[in-house]
Amino acid sequence: MPMTHRRAVALMILVTLLWSTAGVVTRHLEAARSFEVTFWRSAFNAMALSIALSMMRGLALWRGIVRAPWPVWASGVCWSVMYTAFMVAITLTSVANVLVTMSIGPLLTALLARIALGARLATRTWAAIGVAGVGIAWMFWREAQASAPGQLAGIAVALGVPIAAAINWTLLQHLHHGEGEADESQDMMSAVLIGALISVLAMLPLSLPFRASAHDLSLLALLGVFQLAVPCLLVVRLTHVLPGPEIALLGLLEVVLGVAWAWLGAGEQPSTATLSGGALVIGALVANQALALRSPPVRWPT
């Protein structure tokens, strides 16, 4: 169905709302830790995706995965890195540190889109990325100063998320706005499932022996379905309407929302720097989207 830019932005905000719940839910786990947390979340994600995509495509889903072209598998690898690096990082350091680190995503996406696709970005988008970048840099600097040496490992792992995301959004943008759209864009939802399966297989040997309680499994099932499967399928659909840098920029809302949930629901109080930097991020997002409603859509090279 045709989708307006305004509706796509609203859905992307919903996606970030769902994504932002991972930190606070993880803080309420009883026994599951590190790799096992990642394994179960990815496993429930893979089960939900298998059911949903099988209902949509039937047996053609699995035949399509076996014969999928390289962009589908490349996107799947990116999804697996995003799933795995985020959850491992969140068990090593604070929610704020992980989300702040992830927030370099829009800059990486914009730069990669410019280099790989020759994309001409609107001035408002570059300005918003710049303002948001100042806020993120301020938060990162202050959080890094306050972090214990052991937490730097979590920040290093978290860097894998924006790098993989930038590659993924740029690849999806190329497929959906360039040649081959009719054939390969339809397959990109399968890449979300491939990413979940890769993450499950990679984490399984590192997760043994399992220690998760029934309480933990219920929370991780909630994350796998509603924090991963549903929003990730939505965001693949939204790449047909929103350019990659704009998706990454809207995704910065996850930083503010995720820190807020961890503060309110798990007692992880953010610093003043996090709050002030988050205000810059929200201001940049609001200004960018307000101007977008009055501007013609960005044209991407084909």
Buried (B, 14 or more C-beta within 10 A) or exposed (E): EEEEBEEBBEBBBEBBBBBBBBBBBBBEBEEBEBBBBBBBBBBBBBBBBBEBBBEEBEEEBBEBBEEBEEBBBBBBBBBBBBBBBBBBBBBBBBBBBBBBBBBBBBBBBBBBBBEBBEBEBBEBBBBBBEBBBBBBBBBBEBBBEBBEEEBBEBBBBBBBBBBBBBBBBBBBBBBBBBEEBEEBBEBBBBBBBBBBBBBBEBBBEEBEEEEBEEEBBEBBBBBBBBBBBBBBBBBBBBBBBBBBBBBBBBBBBBBBBBBBBBBEBBEBEBBEBBBEBBEBBBBBBEBBBEBBEEEEEBEBEE
